[in-house]
Amino acid sequence: MKKKPNDRPIFSRLTHGAIALLLPLLGASLLITLFALASPLHLYAQEEIGAYTVQSGDTLAEIAERFGVSLEQLIVLNQIEDRDLIAVGQVLLIPAADSALRALPTKSVLAKPGDTLIDVARRYTQEPQQLTALNHLSMTARLFPGQPIAVPLDANIDEPLHFGAIDQIVAPNQLVQGRTGQVTIESRRPVSIVATWNGLPLTFLPATPPADDVAENPQTVVTLLPVPALIAPAAYTLTLGYTTTNGIFVRQDRQIQVVEGPYDSQEIILPDEKGGLLAPEIVEEELARMTAVWSIVTPQWWWTAPFTRPIGTEYATTSPFGTRRSYNGGPYSSYHAGQDFGAPEGVPILAPAAGRVALAAPLQVRGNAVLLDHGGGVFTGYWHMSEIFVAEGQEVNAGDVLGLVGTTGLSTGAHLH
């Protein structure tokens, strides 16, 4: 796969319009929503721009009507590719038609050499679009060192660490069930981070993937914090450590609170010929096979561009990730581990970004399935296909056809999962 020059930090590029990514680890299916992490509900205006956090049940049309702005304004301002793909917790910029909106409280941080607003947004876990509105600057404009940049008052800014060579750790204080967090570490020299999250080993990689004209920076590294959709709400431990130049291992523990996710419930009635696919031995055997594949973290990034939709924009979401499910009148003991797009059989399914085919095979529950490894522990999965056009080990680029929509496996009608 040919890498294209790109100087944007990798996780700042996972923004609006990106698809949901399935990242199942250690037997639990986890979702990278690729939107900003969920934050408390605020409604602000900064001159002519406000911000609103999407709540359960919201649609873009309802939000536009509520604030007296046009739907098209909302779509263009937030760079939304699919009006049916907004996520609970996603921050939307709102043209402030209502003068009653309060000004957004801000504080100033100082730009570092070579920074853009995207770099600042990544460092303080903010939306680049919101910093653009607050500072009236282009998202990619180079900032001069020491330039004051306005960020929301509640931006996550750590105090001095006193942690040896590590200057800064940016980590969330709170995560939502089924949502994925990010940790960024900046150090004065390259250090090899040893980290665990709730007992799960983490892999840190350079925040900016190397490209033809952009060298990786080993002094700024990032990792993901996967959160199972059914994990009990509680505080969980993030442990970070490294070995100093004189051979001493130092570590810090942080507590991150996981809160309950805002997921709906759904009852599904399966036809008689597919009811047997719910047998525990079938489900567990297939899960074990998948887990053996997606538990392997490839220590490099393979994508250098925003993720695109795996299917045309005319096909809306019919069932979002995380919905608690009951099958054939049983208990709500499972959840929807992906995002469904309603489409007729035979519609092409496209790779959303560069990667390698980690699995391409007919399965009992998932039907004809393709699993792409995008590097860094990020996988995307495509289930219930009618036909598969790729083979295991094959390298793909964004837009390559993986197969066709179908209804194989545990499915009640044609769709892309």
Secondary structure, 3 states (H helix, E strand, C coil): CCCCCCCCCHHHHCCCCCCCEECCECCECCEECCCCCCCCCCEEEECCEEEEECCCCCCHHHHHHHCCCCHHHHHHHCCCCCCCCCCCCCEEEEECCCCCCEECCEEEEECCCCCCHHHHHHHCCCCHHHHHHHHCCCCCCCCCCCCEEEEECCCCCCCCCCECCEEEEECCCEEECCCCEEEEEEECCCCCCEEEECCEEECCEECCCCECCECCCCCEEEEEECCCCCCCCEEEEEEEEEECCCCCEEEEEEEEEEECCCCCEEEECCCHHHHHHHCHHHHHHHHHHHHHHHCCCCCCECCCCCCCCCCCCCCCEEECCCCEEEECCCCCCEECCCCEEECCCCCEEECCCCEEEEEEEECCCCCEEEEEECECCCEEEEEEECEECCCCCCEECCCCEEEECECCCCCCCCEEC
